[in-house]
Amino acid sequence: MTARYNGLADWYDARFVLGAPRHQPGLPELLGPGSGPCLDLGCGTGRNFDTIRDSGRTVVGVDRSSDQLRLARTRSDGPLIEADAAVLPFADASYDTVIAMWISTDLDDFPGALDEAVRVLRPGGLLVCYGVHPAFNGPHVEWREDGSRLVHPSYRQSGWHDESPYWADDGIRRRVGMRHLTLPDLLNAFLRPDLTLERVEEPEGMPVPHALAFKAWRK
């Protein structure tokens, strides 16, 4: 998979990580207390390392971007590995927990990455995925100043988008694009025989939700 964030790490970190709240909304509750190694799949510059450590787990980070990992190393003394999310360099059943934050729209093959996340989980292990809400966040969504959003018929145009007339000139999507999954595309990826889906949430933070989160257990 393409390392789309190479060359953007310093800008990305200043825009989305430095000065941000310690925990992303609802993530500590989804994760809950635990122990053992937690694979942060698509760890970026390490924004969620504190949340993982505060839960009692230890951090193992994976990202395709060496540039993002350069900054992540300033936030963790644990292993950080440059690897493709769809071809993870770990044995089966290696992890008690896997989190995947904001990666579904950046990957060429999110279902393939989900296959790998489940493969490396131990039976009874926890999977938390948290990212773009397909209905209210994407190339089809026009954000309004009053907090409302206008959803355009291009919602059904799944796949990779390099451009959208509704993206801000100074935003991340103008720089890297995004892969749009419709809501059924995303939900169906989690309806699989090796997972028990416990919760689906729209984390708080905005009047119209921009994120969708899943909590599931490896059978």
Backbone as CSV, one residue per row, in Angstrom:
resi,resn,N_x,N_y,N_z,CA_x,CA_y,CA_z,C_x,C_y,C_z
1,MET,0.832,-1.193,0.000,0.000,0.000,0.000,0.871,1.250,0.000
2,THR,0.358,2.326,-0.535,1.107,3.557,-0.695,1.299,4.283,0.634
3,ALA,2.507,4.813,0.847,2.791,5.612,2.048,2.390,7.058,1.767
4,ARG,1.097,7.317,1.795,0.585,8.616,1.355,0.962,9.773,2.279
5,TYR,1.337,9.464,3.518,1.611,10.533,4.476,3.089,10.885,4.559
6,ASN,3.928,10.221,3.789,5.334,10.619,3.761,5.459,12.055,3.244
7,GLY,6.252,12.843,3.956,6.414,14.249,3.611,5.401,15.167,4.267
8,LEU,4.424,14.587,4.971,3.369,15.389,5.611,3.384,15.300,7.133
9,ALA,4.300,14.528,7.695,4.223,14.220,9.129,4.270,15.468,10.003
10,ASP,5.174,16.391,9.723,5.282,17.582,10.581,4.019,18.429,10.495
11,TRP,3.518,18.628,9.281,2.261,19.374,9.117,1.109,18.640,9.809
12,TYR,1.010,17.333,9.594,-0.071,16.543,10.177,-0.034,16.615,11.704
13,ASP,1.151,16.468,12.278,1.278,16.462,13.733,0.887,17.813,14.317
14,ALA,1.324,18.893,13.677,0.975,20.227,14.164,-0.520,20.483,14.048
15,ARG,-1.146,19.941,13.008,-2.564,20.202,12.747,-3.490,19.352,13.607
16,PHE,-3.139,18.090,13.834,-4.085,17.160,14.436,-3.663,16.576,15.782
17,VAL,-2.394,16.710,16.163,-1.923,16.016,17.367,-1.477,16.996,18.450
18,LEU,-0.577,17.902,18.120,-0.084,18.849,19.117,-1.235,19.714,19.626
19,GLY,-1.413,19.744,20.936,-2.491,20.533,21.524,-3.843,19.859,21.514
20,ALA,-3.953,18.659,20.940,-5.232,17.945,20.921,-5.522,17.351,22.294
21,PRO,-6.792,17.058,22.615,-7.100,16.396,23.881,-6.315,15.101,24.028
22,ARG,-6.049,14.707,25.265,-5.257,13.506,25.538,-5.877,12.269,24.910
23,HIS,-7.219,12.193,24.944,-7.916,11.028,24.408,-8.943,11.459,23.366
24,GLN,-9.065,10.716,22.300,-10.127,10.967,21.335,-11.468,10.578,21.957
25,PRO,-12.551,11.304,21.641,-13.832,11.094,22.326,-14.298,9.641,22.278
26,GLY,-14.571,9.095,23.457,-15.126,7.754,23.562,-14.123,6.625,23.468
27,LEU,-12.880,6.898,23.067,-11.911,5.816,22.893,-11.551,5.113,24.198
28,PRO,-11.314,5.830,25.311,-11.000,5.096,26.547,-12.111,4.134,26.964
29,GLU,-13.362,4.537,26.755,-14.480,3.674,27.131,-14.581,2.454,26.211
30,LEU,-14.346,2.636,24.937,-14.359,1.503,24.015,-13.235,0.529,24.327
31,LEU,-12.083,1.061,24.652,-10.924,0.227,24.922,-11.036,-0.473,26.263
32,GLY,-11.461,0.271,27.301,-11.583,-0.306,28.631,-10.228,-0.703,29.195
33,PRO,-10.195,-1.175,30.453,-8.928,-1.616,31.040,-8.465,-2.933,30.422
34,GLY,-7.153,-3.112,30.385,-6.621,-4.342,29.823,-5.154,-4.496,30.163
35,SER,-4.521,-5.447,29.496,-3.102,-5.708,29.709,-2.540,-6.332,28.439
36,GLY,-1.230,-6.486,28.425,-0.583,-7.121,27.299,-0.374,-6.166,26.140
37,PRO,0.183,-6.666,25.046,0.498,-5.809,23.906,-0.743,-5.398,23.133
38,CYS,-0.784,-4.137,22.744,-1.860,-3.601,21.922,-1.252,-3.105,20.615
39,LEU,-1.696,-3.668,19.513,-1.226,-3.236,18.207,-2.019,-2.019,17.769
40,ASP,-1.323,-0.907,17.567,-1.929,0.316,17.050,-1.691,0.313,15.549
41,LEU,-2.703,-0.099,14.800,-2.592,-0.323,13.361,-2.844,0.996,12.623
42,GLY,-1.817,1.498,11.949,-1.898,2.830,11.360,-1.703,3.876,12.439
43,CYS,-0.638,3.724,13.214,-0.451,4.532,14.429,-0.144,5.988,14.132
44,GLY,0.251,6.311,12.886,0.573,7.701,12.576,1.716,8.213,13.428
45,THR,1.561,9.397,13.983,2.611,10.003,14.805,2.458,9.684,16.282
46,GLY,1.539,8.773,16.613,1.431,8.301,17.990,0.407,9.004,18.845
47,ARG,-0.609,9.564,18.223,-1.598,10.306,19.000,-2.264,9.454,20.074
48,ASN,-2.460,8.160,19.812,-3.238,7.332,20.737,-2.395,6.501,21.699
49,PHE,-1.084,6.738,21.713,-0.229,5.950,22.600,-0.582,6.179,24.075
50,ASP,-0.882,7.415,24.457,-1.237,7.683,25.857,-2.501,6.922,26.255
51,THR,-3.489,6.877,25.373,-4.731,6.168,25.683,-4.463,4.685,25.880
52,ILE,-3.632,4.111,25.052,-3.289,2.694,25.179,-2.583,2.445,26.505
53,ARG,-1.588,3.257,26.827,-0.841,3.066,28.070,-1.726,3.288,29.290
54,ASP,-2.582,4.297,29.242,-3.469,4.566,30.377,-4.425,3.411,30.639
55,SER,-4.709,2.596,29.614,-5.610,1.452,29.793,-4.923,0.257,30.433
56,GLY,-3.603,0.321,30.590,-2.845,-0.777,31.174,-2.118,-1.637,30.154
57,ARG,-2.223,-1.291,28.878,-1.605,-2.068,27.818,-0.260,-1.466,27.406
58,THR,0.502,-2.225,26.641,1.751,-1.730,26.081,1.572,-1.504,24.578
59,VAL,2.312,-0.547,24.039,2.127,-0.106,22.658,3.059,-0.843,21.705
60,VAL,2.479,-1.335,20.620,3.236,-1.744,19.435,2.596,-1.001,18.261
61,GLY,3.365,-0.147,17.590,2.812,0.673,16.519,3.238,0.188,15.148
62,VAL,2.305,0.250,14.207,2.585,-0.086,12.810,2.049,1.029,11.927
63,ASP,2.860,1.461,10.964,2.389,2.432,9.988,3.177,2.229,8.703
64,ARG,2.559,2.584,7.591,3.221,2.462,6.300,4.174,3.619,6.039
65,SER,3.988,4.724,6.767,4.763,5.937,6.528,5.959,6.024,7.475
66,SER,7.148,5.985,6.916,8.351,6.168,7.732,8.396,7.574,8.317
67,ASP,7.824,8.533,7.614,7.801,9.919,8.081,6.939,10.047,9.338
68,GLN,5.774,9.417,9.336,4.922,9.432,10.526,5.614,8.717,11.693
69,LEU,6.250,7.590,11.419,6.926,6.845,12.482,8.092,7.626,13.077
70,ARG,8.709,8.481,12.287,9.788,9.327,12.808,9.310,10.136,14.012
71,LEU,8.110,10.695,13.932,7.575,11.463,15.056,6.981,10.556,16.115
72,ALA,6.414,9.426,15.716,5.856,8.489,16.698,6.930,8.020,17.667
73,ARG,8.166,7.916,17.204,9.246,7.433,18.079,9.546,8.408,19.211
74,THR,9.148,9.646,19.066,9.336,10.606,20.162,8.292,10.407,21.251
75,ARG,7.285,9.560,21.003,6.194,9.362,21.960,6.141,7.941,22.511
76,SER,7.060,7.099,22.099,7.012,5.708,22.558,8.410,5.117,22.586
77,ASP,8.675,4.288,23.608,9.925,3.528,23.637,9.675,2.064,23.288
78,GLY,8.443,1.769,22.841,8.116,0.419,22.415,8.396,0.217,20.940
79,PRO,8.164,-0.987,20.439,8.437,-1.258,19.024,7.492,-0.519,18.095
80,LEU,8.063,0.102,17.074,7.316,0.782,16.021,7.845,0.252,14.691
81,ILE,6.945,-0.238,13.859,7.338,-1.010,12.688,6.708,-0.418,11.436
82,GLU,7.510,-0.243,10.405,6.991,0.189,9.112,6.508,-1.042,8.352
83,ALA,5.223,-1.110,8.078,4.666,-2.295,7.428,3.337,-1.952,6.784
84,ASP,2.937,-2.802,5.853,1.656,-2.712,5.163,0.580,-3.334,6.052
85,ALA,-0.511,-2.607,6.272,-1.578,-3.113,7.148,-2.207,-4.387,6.615
86,ALA,-2.120,-4.615,5.319,-2.723,-5.805,4.724,-1.766,-6.993,4.673
87,VAL,-0.503,-6.793,5.117,0.477,-7.885,5.167,1.313,-7.682,6.434
88,LEU,0.747,-7.975,7.585,1.416,-7.685,8.847,2.505,-8.712,9.142
89,PRO,3.650,-8.257,9.669,4.781,-9.153,9.926,4.711,-9.802,11.309
90,PHE,3.548,-10.341,11.663,3.354,-10.954,12.972,2.711,-12.328,12.807
91,ALA,3.009,-13.194,13.758,2.405,-14.523,13.761,0.925,-14.436,14.129
92,ASP,0.198,-15.476,13.793,-1.197,-15.575,14.205,-1.297,-15.458,15.724
93,ALA,-2.398,-14.841,16.180,-2.722,-14.794,17.618,-1.597,-14.189,18.457
94,SER,-1.025,-13.071,17.982,0.094,-12.428,18.680,-0.336,-11.365,19.683
95,TYR,-1.578,-10.860,19.568,-1.972,-9.670,20.323,-3.267,-9.884,21.084
96,ASP,-3.313,-9.250,22.266,-4.536,-9.236,23.065,-5.519,-8.182,22.563
97,THR,-4.985,-7.111,21.970,-5.809,-5.982,21.533,-5.242,-5.412,20.241
98,VAL,-6.129,-5.024,19.351,-5.748,-4.263,18.159,-6.667,-3.055,18.071
99,ILE,-6.092,-1.865,17.869,-6.907,-0.699,17.556,-6.523,-0.206,16.170
100,ALA,-7.507,0.275,15.440,-7.298,0.820,14.098,-8.045,2.149,14.043
101,MET,-7.301,3.238,14.038,-7.870,4.571,14.153,-7.748,5.330,12.837
102,TRP,-8.890,5.688,12.254,-8.933,6.568,11.087,-8.173,5.998,9.876
103,ILE,-8.233,4.691,9.682,-7.479,4.116,8.566,-8.363,3.650,7.407
104,SER,-9.655,3.493,7.614,-10.498,2.880,6.579,-10.500,3.700,5.290
105,THR,-10.328,5.012,5.403,-10.365,5.880,4.226,-9.000,6.105,3.594
106,ASP,-7.937,5.606,4.229,-6.585,5.795,3.708,-6.034,4.557,3.011
107,LEU,-6.658,3.414,3.203,-6.111,2.157,2.711,-6.703,1.776,1.359
108,ASP,-5.903,1.101,0.560,-6.406,0.564,-0.695,-7.329,-0.625,-0.457
109,ASP,-7.107,-1.353,0.648,-7.854,-2.581,0.914,-8.175,-2.672,2.402
110,PHE,-9.213,-1.949,2.848,-9.573,-2.008,4.260,-10.027,-3.403,4.681
111,PRO,-10.872,-4.103,3.916,-11.222,-5.469,4.329,-10.000,-6.376,4.484
112,GLY,-8.993,-6.202,3.616,-7.771,-6.991,3.759,-7.020,-6.653,5.032
113,ALA,-6.983,-5.370,5.402,-6.356,-4.968,6.656,-7.130,-5.524,7.851
114,LEU,-8.457,-5.562,7.731,-9.268,-6.134,8.804,-8.998,-7.631,8.942
115,ASP,-8.825,-8.320,7.816,-8.439,-9.734,7.864,-7.169,-9.920,8.686
116,GLU,-6.184,-9.078,8.433,-4.912,-9.179,9.140,-5.060,-8.824,10.623
117,ALA,-5.853,-7.806,10.927,-6.070,-7.431,12.327,-6.684,-8.586,13.104
118,VAL,-7.641,-9.263,12.508,-8.284,-10.406,13.174,-7.316,-11.582,13.269
119,ARG,-6.527,-11.799,12.238,-5.572,-12.916,12.248,-4.585,-12.823,13.401
120,VAL,-4.086,-11.604,13.683,-3.062,-11.465,14.722,-3.654,-11.364,16.125
121,LEU,-4.987,-11.326,16.243,-5.635,-11.307,17.557,-5.726,-12.709,18.134
122,ARG,-5.505,-12.793,19.430,-5.724,-14.053,20.124,-7.224,-14.294,20.282
123,PRO,-7.660,-15.557,20.381,-9.073,-15.817,20.678,-9.493,-15.080,21.954
124,GLY,-10.608,-14.363,21.878,-11.047,-13.530,22.989,-10.445,-12.145,22.979
125,GLY,-9.579,-11.852,21.997,-8.941,-10.540,21.918,-9.891,-9.468,21.424
126,LEU,-9.546,-8.233,21.762,-10.405,-7.073,21.491,-9.939,-6.332,20.250
127,LEU,-10.897,-5.970,19.403,-10.646,-5.128,18.231,-11.487,-3.866,18.359
128,VAL,-10.836,-2.711,18.290,-11.516,-1.410,18.277,-11.134,-0.691,16.991
129,CYS,-12.122,-0.345,16.197,-11.916,0.438,14.972,-12.712,1.729,15.079
130,TYR,-12.104,2.822,14.653,-12.678,4.152,14.880,-12.241,5.012,13.695
131,GLY,-13.209,5.598,13.010,-12.808,6.394,11.863,-13.943,7.170,11.246
132,VAL,-13.791,7.492,9.974,-14.717,8.356,9.252,-16.117,7.746,9.214
133,HIS,-17.113,8.560,9.510,-18.514,8.151,9.408,-18.925,8.241,7.935
134,PRO,-19.238,7.112,7.303,-19.490,7.161,5.857,-20.663,8.040,5.448
135,ALA,-21.654,8.197,6.322,-22.841,8.958,5.938,-22.628,10.465,6.043
136,PHE,-21.796,10.907,6.983,-21.693,12.331,7.299,-20.291,12.905,7.136
137,ASN,-19.391,12.159,6.558,-18.005,12.611,6.429,-17.416,11.937,5.199
138,GLY,-17.062,12.723,4.205,-16.519,12.127,2.996,-16.575,13.083,1.822
139,PRO,-16.225,12.600,0.638,-16.189,13.485,-0.531,-17.553,13.977,-0.989
140,HIS,-18.611,13.390,-0.434,-19.986,13.747,-0.792,-20.607,14.737,0.186
141,VAL,-19.865,15.141,1.218,-20.421,15.925,2.323,-19.923,17.365,2.269
142,GLU,-20.875,18.284,2.322,-20.577,19.715,2.371,-20.805,20.211,3.795
143,TRP,-19.730,20.640,4.435,-19.807,21.114,5.817,-20.269,22.568,5.830
144,ARG,-21.222,22.883,6.698,-21.774,24.240,6.795,-21.262,24.942,8.052
145,GLU,-21.264,26.255,8.015,-20.733,27.034,9.133,-21.542,26.848,10.413
146,ASP,-22.838,26.542,10.300,-23.673,26.381,11.493,-23.579,24.981,12.099
147,GLY,-22.676,24.145,11.590,-22.508,22.792,12.114,-23.319,21.734,11.391
148,SER,-24.220,22.157,10.501,-24.997,21.191,9.727,-24.163,20.704,8.537
149,ARG,-24.666,19.649,7.882,-23.975,19.108,6.707,-24.980,18.750,5.641
150,LEU,-24.577,19.005,4.411,-25.396,18.676,3.253,-24.778,17.454,2.580
151,VAL,-25.568,16.381,2.479,-25.085,15.142,1.879,-25.549,15.085,0.428
152,HIS,-24.612,14.954,-0.491,-24.902,14.973,-1.914,-25.075,13.547,-2.455
153,PRO,-25.737,13.402,-3.603,-25.974,12.060,-4.165,-24.704,11.295,-4.502
154,SER,-23.571,11.955,-4.571,-22.309,11.245,-4.830,-21.924,10.319,-3.678
155,TYR,-22.722,10.294,-2.602,-22.517,9.338,-1.509,-22.323,7.923,-2.040
156,ARG,-23.041,7.550,-3.079,-22.988,6.170,-3.583,-21.759,5.894,-4.451
157,GLN,-20.933,6.901,-4.678,-19.735,6.711,-5.492,-18.587,6.246,-4.601
158,SER,-18.603,4.949,-4.287,-17.557,4.387,-3.433,-16.253,4.287,-4.225
159,GLY,-15.164,4.123,-3.501,-13.859,4.010,-4.136,-12.970,5.202,-3.830
160,TRP,-11.858,5.278,-4.541,-10.870,6.326,-4.263,-11.287,7.647,-4.890
161,HIS,-11.120,8.743,-4.111,-11.421,10.104,-4.577,-10.177,10.966,-4.383
162,ASP,-9.669,11.504,-5.481,-8.550,12.447,-5.406,-9.018,13.868,-5.143
163,GLU,-10.252,14.166,-5.537,-10.765,15.530,-5.421,-12.222,15.503,-4.954
164,SER,-12.622,16.578,-4.332,-14.021,16.827,-4.008,-14.221,18.335,-3.940
165,PRO,-15.325,18.855,-4.476,-15.560,20.303,-4.406,-15.843,20.783,-2.992
166,TYR,-16.044,19.854,-2.058,-16.432,20.227,-0.698,-15.272,20.160,0.288
167,TRP,-14.083,19.782,-0.154,-12.943,19.696,0.742,-12.286,21.058,0.920
168,ALA,-11.889,21.348,2.156,-11.201,22.602,2.455,-9.824,22.614,1.789
169,ASP,-9.413,23.788,1.341,-8.125,23.917,0.658,-6.952,23.559,1.569
170,ASP,-7.106,23.776,2.884,-6.003,23.522,3.809,-6.183,22.224,4.587
171,GLY,-7.051,21.329,4.121,-7.330,20.096,4.841,-6.475,18.923,4.380
172,ILE,-6.574,17.837,5.121,-5.781,16.654,4.823,-6.206,16.007,3.509
173,ARG,-7.493,16.060,3.179,-7.957,15.334,1.991,-7.469,15.961,0.696
174,ARG,-7.279,17.263,0.687,-6.696,17.904,-0.489,-5.272,17.400,-0.739
175,ARG,-4.615,16.937,0.320,-3.235,16.482,0.217,-3.121,15.004,-0.137
176,VAL,-4.020,14.173,0.419,-3.842,12.727,0.223,-5.036,12.043,-0.434
177,GLY,-6.182,12.730,-0.582,-7.375,12.068,-1.091,-7.962,11.130,-0.050
178,MET,-8.939,10.304,-0.472,-9.512,9.340,0.465,-10.297,8.276,-0.286
179,ARG,-10.423,7.130,0.352,-11.260,6.056,-0.171,-12.603,6.098,0.555
180,HIS,-13.661,6.286,-0.199,-15.002,6.337,0.394,-15.631,4.953,0.395
181,LEU,-16.055,4.521,1.575,-16.849,3.316,1.745,-18.254,3.740,2.125
182,THR,-19.267,3.199,1.489,-20.627,3.482,1.925,-20.855,2.830,3.281
183,LEU,-21.930,3.227,3.953,-22.220,2.653,5.264,-22.367,1.134,5.198
184,PRO,-23.111,0.563,4.228,-23.154,-0.903,4.148,-21.786,-1.529,3.883
185,ASP,-20.958,-0.894,3.043,-19.610,-1.405,2.808,-18.866,-1.585,4.128
186,LEU,-18.922,-0.558,4.964,-18.177,-0.583,6.215,-18.782,-1.577,7.204
187,LEU,-20.097,-1.533,7.369,-20.739,-2.453,8.314,-20.514,-3.906,7.916
188,ASN,-20.633,-4.197,6.634,-20.499,-5.581,6.187,-19.090,-6.121,6.382
189,ALA,-18.097,-5.229,6.417,-16.729,-5.681,6.657,-16.574,-6.307,8.035
190,PHE,-17.422,-5.896,8.977,-17.333,-6.412,10.351,-18.255,-7.601,10.599
191,LEU,-19.134,-7.902,9.665,-20.051,-9.030,9.818,-19.371,-10.276,9.272
192,ARG,-18.599,-10.914,10.129,-17.767,-12.031,9.715,-17.784,-13.103,10.804
193,PRO,-17.600,-14.358,10.462,-17.782,-15.446,11.427,-16.736,-15.503,12.531
194,ASP,-15.592,-14.830,12.353,-14.549,-14.890,13.376,-14.588,-13.705,14.333
195,LEU,-15.613,-12.856,14.219,-15.767,-11.709,15.115,-17.148,-11.688,15.751
196,THR,-17.198,-11.253,17.009,-18.457,-10.924,17.664,-18.503,-9.412,17.835
197,LEU,-19.416,-8.757,17.132,-19.535,-7.300,17.191,-20.367,-6.924,18.408
198,GLU,-19.746,-6.199,19.342,-20.421,-5.841,20.600,-21.127,-4.498,20.522
199,ARG,-20.437,-3.498,19.947,-21.009,-2.152,19.943,-20.647,-1.418,18.661
200,VAL,-21.560,-0.539,18.237,-21.292,0.442,17.191,-21.681,1.791,17.772
201,GLU,-20.774,2.760,17.712,-21.027,4.056,18.338,-20.683,5.195,17.392
202,GLU,-21.371,6.326,17.597,-21.029,7.587,16.963,-20.440,8.478,18.060
203,PRO,-19.113,8.486,18.210,-18.504,9.250,19.302,-18.917,10.705,19.294
204,GLU,-19.047,11.255,20.489,-19.457,12.642,20.631,-18.330,13.578,20.187
205,GLY,-18.651,14.834,20.075,-17.667,15.826,19.691,-18.223,16.869,18.751
206,MET,-19.190,16.489,17.910,-19.837,17.423,16.990,-21.328,17.135,16.972
207,PRO,-22.167,18.162,16.697,-23.619,17.933,16.658,-24.018,16.855,15.649
208,VAL,-23.414,16.888,14.473,-23.604,15.823,13.481,-22.375,14.932,13.559
209,PRO,-22.533,13.642,13.806,-21.350,12.792,14.005,-20.480,12.716,12.767
210,HIS,-19.169,12.801,12.981,-18.231,12.676,11.866,-17.420,11.396,11.968
211,ALA,-17.599,10.653,13.078,-16.856,9.412,13.293,-17.819,8.273,13.600
212,LEU,-17.381,7.064,13.302,-18.120,5.847,13.601,-17.123,4.857,14.184
213,ALA,-17.509,4.197,15.281,-16.582,3.310,15.991,-17.210,1.936,16.207
214,PHE,-16.350,0.920,16.210,-16.761,-0.471,16.370,-15.941,-1.125,17.480
215,LYS,-16.611,-1.915,18.310,-15.944,-2.734,19.319,-16.333,-4.176,19.079
216,ALA,-15.343,-5.039,18.878,-15.611,-6.431,18.544,-14.593,-7.335,19.240
217,TRP,-14.945,-8.622,19.330,-14.093,-9.612,19.997,-13.785,-10.747,19.029
218,ARG,-12.554,-11.221,19.087,-12.139,-12.370,18.273,-12.720,-13.644,18.858
219,LYS,-13.394,-14.422,18.043,-13.967,-15.698,18.510,-12.849,-16.735,18.659
